[in-house]
Amino acid sequence: MSIIRSLLCVSRLSLVLTFSLLCSAAHAFTLPDLEKQLSAHQTVQGDVQQKRFLRSLEQPLLSRGTFVMAADKGLLWETLSPIASLIRITPQGMMQQDGAGHWQPMRQQGAGSQAQIRLFMDVLSGNTRALSGQFTQRLQGEPGNWTLTLEPSSAVLKQIFRHITIMGGQSINQVTLAETQGDRTEITFSNLRINQPLPADAQHALEP
């Protein structure tokens, strides 16, 4: 009788564990969930810090600034230090503001810069479907704490990146770009303001 009871207990425990696993699987955080979460952000603005680790330097190159992203309009990327600059990225192209406040087309960027710019636009707007054409995506975590790992699948990107790691919660917190040559870039976003009114100058700058 004790053996039968033990078997029944094991059977019940197995059913409980199986049910728990099925419930967990049913509520797993997926790429479509992440895309829905990020695409709900019509605007995102905040501070940004970038560390560039080069094999030839003992200390990383550090820059700080701010950014403003508006869905379907574009991205403003302002570097405040060590050198001030303001870059505008829209579907019409990439431009930089000169000393007189006029927008000038930027000189042709290398493949690495172009890939990084497109990555920021797709990630901040939650366009994971666009990323799927260029990267193999692996998502881990939950809505409030997730990590998305991108491994390049195209021949061009494989020459530039080993992998890209994106960590976030409600929005993007950090992006790390590991390059094939051994260098890497860490970009940290902070003081994020989501779906808040944009400053008047930012609205004007992003107007078509």
C-alpha positions in Angstrom: 0.0 0.0 0.0 2.8 2.4 0.8 4.3 1.7 -2.6 1.0 2.5 -4.3 0.7 5.8 -2.3 4.3 6.7 -3.2 3.5 6.1 -6.9 0.3 8.2 -6.6 2.3 11.0 -5.0 4.9 10.9 -7.7 2.2 10.8 -10.4 0.4 13.9 -8.8 3.8 15.7 -8.6 4.5 15.0 -12.2 1.1 16.3 -13.2 1.7 19.5 -11.2 5.2 20.0 -12.7 3.9 19.4 -16.3 1.0 21.8 -15.8 3.4 24.4 -14.4 5.8 24.0 -17.4 2.8 24.2 -19.8 1.7 27.5 -18.2 5.2 28.9 -18.3 5.5 28.0 -22.0 2.1 29.5 -22.7 3.3 32.9 -21.2 6.8 32.9 -22.7 8.1 36.2 -23.8 8.5 36.1 -27.6 9.9 38.3 -30.4 6.4 39.4 -31.4 5.7 40.3 -27.8 8.9 42.4 -27.7 8.0 44.1 -31.0 4.6 45.0 -29.7 6.1 46.3 -26.5 8.6 48.6 -28.2 6.4 49.6 -31.1 3.9 51.1 -28.6 6.5 53.8 -28.0 5.6 56.7 -30.4 8.5 58.7 -28.9 11.5 57.9 -26.8 14.0 60.4 -25.5 16.7 60.4 -23.0 20.5 60.4 -22.3 23.1 58.3 -23.9 26.6 57.3 -23.0 28.9 55.5 -25.5 32.1 53.7 -24.6 34.3 52.6 -27.6 36.9 49.9 -26.6 39.7 49.8 -29.1 42.5 47.2 -29.0 45.1 49.9 -29.6 44.0 51.9 -26.6 44.2 51.1 -22.9 41.2 53.2 -21.9 37.9 53.4 -23.8 36.8 56.5 -25.7 33.9 58.0 -23.9 31.2 60.2 -25.3 27.9 61.5 -23.8 24.8 63.1 -25.2 21.1 62.9 -25.7 18.7 61.3 -28.3 15.2 61.8 -29.5 13.4 59.1 -31.5 9.9 59.7 -33.1 8.2 56.8 -34.8 8.0 57.2 -38.6 9.9 60.4 -38.4 13.5 59.7 -37.4 16.2 60.0 -34.8 18.1 63.0 -33.4 21.5 62.0 -31.9 23.2 64.9 -30.1 26.8 64.4 -28.8 27.6 66.9 -26.0 31.1 65.7 -25.1 33.9 65.4 -26.0 32.9 67.2 -29.2 29.5 68.7 -29.7 27.5 67.5 -32.8 23.9 67.0 -33.8 23.0 64.3 -36.3 19.5 63.8 -37.8 18.6 60.4 -39.3 15.3 60.2 -41.3 14.0 58.1 -44.2 15.4 60.9 -46.4 19.0 60.3 -45.2 21.6 61.3 -42.6 22.4 64.9 -42.0 24.5 66.9 -39.6 23.9 70.4 -38.3 26.6 73.0 -39.0 27.7 75.9 -36.9 25.1 78.1 -38.4 22.3 75.8 -37.6 21.8 74.5 -41.1 21.5 70.8 -42.0 24.1 69.4 -44.3 24.2 66.0 -45.9 26.9 63.9 -44.2 29.7 62.4 -46.2 29.2 58.7 -47.2 29.5 56.5 -44.1 31.2 53.2 -44.0 29.2 49.9 -43.9 29.7 49.6 -40.2 28.3 53.1 -39.5 25.3 52.5 -41.8 24.6 49.1 -40.1 24.8 50.7 -36.7 22.4 53.5 -37.6 19.9 51.2 -39.1 20.2 49.0 -36.1 19.3 51.8 -33.7 16.3 52.8 -35.8 15.0 49.3 -36.0 15.6 48.4 -32.3 14.3 51.7 -30.8 11.1 51.4 -32.9 10.7 47.7 -32.2 11.1 46.6 -35.8 12.3 43.0 -35.0 11.0 41.8 -38.4 13.4 44.0 -40.2 16.2 42.7 -38.1 15.3 39.2 -38.9 16.5 39.7 -42.5 20.0 40.6 -41.3 20.4 38.7 -38.0 19.6 35.5 -36.2 17.7 36.6 -33.1 17.6 34.9 -29.7 15.4 36.4 -27.0 15.6 35.6 -23.3 13.9 36.9 -20.2 10.6 38.7 -19.5 8.9 42.0 -20.5 10.6 43.9 -17.6 14.1 42.3 -18.0 15.1 40.8 -21.4 18.2 40.2 -23.5 18.1 40.0 -27.3 21.2 38.6 -29.0 21.7 39.2 -32.7 24.1 37.2 -34.7 24.7 38.4 -38.3 23.4 36.3 -41.1 24.3 38.4 -44.1 27.8 38.2 -45.6 28.3 42.0 -45.2 27.4 42.1 -41.5 29.5 39.1 -40.8 32.5 41.1 -41.8 31.6 43.8 -39.3 30.0 42.2 -36.2 30.6 39.1 -34.3 27.3 39.6 -32.4 25.2 42.4 -30.9 23.6 42.2 -27.5 20.6 44.3 -26.5 19.3 44.5 -23.0 16.2 46.2 -21.8 13.0 46.4 -19.9 10.2 48.7 -20.9 12.6 50.1 -23.4 16.2 49.7 -24.5 18.8 50.0 -21.7 22.0 49.0 -23.3 23.4 47.9 -26.7 26.8 46.2 -27.1 28.3 45.8 -30.5 31.1 43.2 -30.7 33.1 43.6 -33.9 35.1 41.0 -35.8 38.4 42.8 -35.3 38.1 42.6 -31.5 36.8 46.2 -30.8 33.5 46.7 -29.2 31.1 49.6 -28.4 28.8 49.8 -25.4 25.9 52.2 -25.6 23.9 52.9 -22.4 20.5 54.7 -22.4 19.2 56.4 -19.3 16.7 58.9 -18.0 14.3 57.5 -20.6 11.0 59.4 -21.3 8.5 57.4 -23.3 5.6 58.9 -25.2 6.2 62.3 -23.7 5.9 65.6 -25.6 9.1 66.4 -27.6 10.8 69.7 -27.3 9.8 72.2 -29.9 13.3 72.3 -31.5 13.3 68.5 -31.8 9.8 68.5 -33.4 11.0 71.1 -35.9 14.2 69.2 -36.7 12.3 66.0 -37.5 9.7 67.6 -39.7 10.0 66.4 -43.3 
